[in-house]
């Protein structure tokens, strides 16, 4: 199963993004049932992509994440390539579409 890096501060988030060329940030909240259901599916979806680092941010714990990335709802998935956002998916994610986007990104950068 894909390793999840728990990011508990904006300094950790910024450092994580800088350390990895390909990053998927998963932003959730404790009380969000959709968030809890979707995270295992995202982990499974990322399994074939070892170079994509998965970071998890609890928006209740790291409140600044909402303003930094303009997040209005959770769950939110942000895919970054070389620290630039290339994919944004929120709330009700079409996993098939996200998988296609990840494949395109991965084949170009990995």
C-alpha positions as CSV (number, residue, x, y, z in Angstrom):
1,X,0.0,0.0,0.0
2,X,1.2,3.5,-0.8
3,X,2.9,5.3,2.1
4,X,1.1,8.3,3.5
5,X,3.1,11.2,4.8
6,X,1.2,13.0,7.6
7,X,1.8,16.7,7.2
8,X,1.0,18.6,10.4
9,X,2.2,22.1,9.7
10,X,2.6,24.4,6.7
11,X,6.3,24.2,7.1
12,X,6.0,20.4,6.6
13,X,3.7,20.9,3.6
14,X,6.1,23.3,2.0
15,X,9.1,21.1,2.6
16,X,7.3,18.0,1.3
17,X,6.4,19.7,-1.9
18,X,10.0,21.0,-2.4
19,X,11.4,17.5,-1.7
20,X,9.3,15.7,-4.4
21,X,9.0,16.3,-8.1
22,X,5.6,14.6,-8.2
23,X,3.2,15.2,-5.3
24,X,-0.4,14.4,-4.4
25,X,-1.7,16.3,-1.5
26,X,-4.9,14.9,0.1
27,X,-6.7,17.5,2.3
28,X,-9.4,16.2,4.6
29,X,-11.1,16.8,7.9
30,X,-11.8,14.4,10.8
31,X,-15.5,14.7,10.6
32,X,-15.7,14.1,6.8
33,X,-17.0,10.6,6.0
34,X,-16.3,11.1,2.3
35,X,-12.7,11.9,3.2
36,X,-12.3,8.7,5.2
37,X,-13.9,6.6,2.4
38,X,-11.8,8.1,-0.4
39,X,-8.3,8.0,1.1
40,X,-7.9,4.2,0.7
41,X,-9.0,4.4,-2.9
42,X,-6.5,7.2,-3.6
43,X,-3.7,5.1,-2.0
44,X,-4.7,2.1,-4.2
45,X,-4.8,4.4,-7.3
46,X,-1.3,5.6,-6.6
47,X,0.2,2.1,-6.2
48,X,1.5,1.9,-9.8
49,X,3.2,5.3,-9.4
50,X,6.1,5.0,-7.0
51,X,7.5,8.4,-7.8
52,X,4.3,10.2,-6.7
53,X,4.6,11.1,-3.1
54,X,1.3,11.1,-1.1
55,X,0.9,13.8,1.6
56,X,-2.1,13.9,3.9
57,X,-3.2,17.2,5.6
58,X,-5.9,17.4,8.2
59,X,-7.5,20.9,7.5
60,X,-8.6,21.1,11.1
61,X,-5.0,20.7,12.3
62,X,-3.4,22.9,9.6
63,X,-5.9,25.6,9.1
64,X,-3.6,27.7,6.9
65,X,-3.8,25.1,4.1
66,X,-7.2,26.4,3.1
67,X,-6.0,29.9,2.4
68,X,-2.7,28.9,0.8
69,X,-4.3,26.5,-1.7
70,X,-7.8,28.1,-1.9
71,X,-9.6,25.1,-0.6
72,X,-13.3,25.5,0.1
73,X,-14.4,21.9,0.5
74,X,-12.9,18.6,1.4
75,X,-11.7,16.1,0.4
76,X,-9.4,18.0,-1.9
77,X,-6.7,16.4,-4.0
78,X,-3.9,18.5,-5.5
79,X,-1.4,17.0,-7.8
80,X,1.8,19.1,-8.1
81,X,4.6,18.8,-10.5
82,X,7.8,20.6,-9.6
83,X,5.8,22.6,-7.0
84,X,3.1,23.7,-9.5
85,X,-0.5,22.6,-9.3
86,X,-1.5,20.6,-12.4
87,X,-4.6,18.8,-11.2
88,X,-7.3,19.8,-8.7
89,X,-10.1,17.4,-7.7
90,X,-12.5,17.9,-4.9
91,X,-15.5,16.4,-3.1
92,X,-16.9,13.9,-5.5
93,X,-13.9,12.7,-7.4
94,X,-14.2,10.7,-10.6
95,X,-11.4,8.1,-9.9
96,X,-11.3,7.0,-13.6
97,X,-10.6,10.6,-14.7
98,X,-8.1,11.1,-12.0
99,X,-6.3,7.9,-13.0
100,X,-6.1,9.1,-16.6
101,X,-4.6,12.4,-15.5
102,X,-2.1,10.7,-13.2
103,X,-1.0,8.3,-16.1
104,X,-0.4,11.3,-18.4
105,X,1.5,13.2,-15.8
106,X,3.5,10.2,-14.7
107,X,4.5,9.2,-18.2
108,X,5.8,12.7,-18.9
109,X,7.8,13.3,-15.7
110,X,8.8,9.9,-14.1
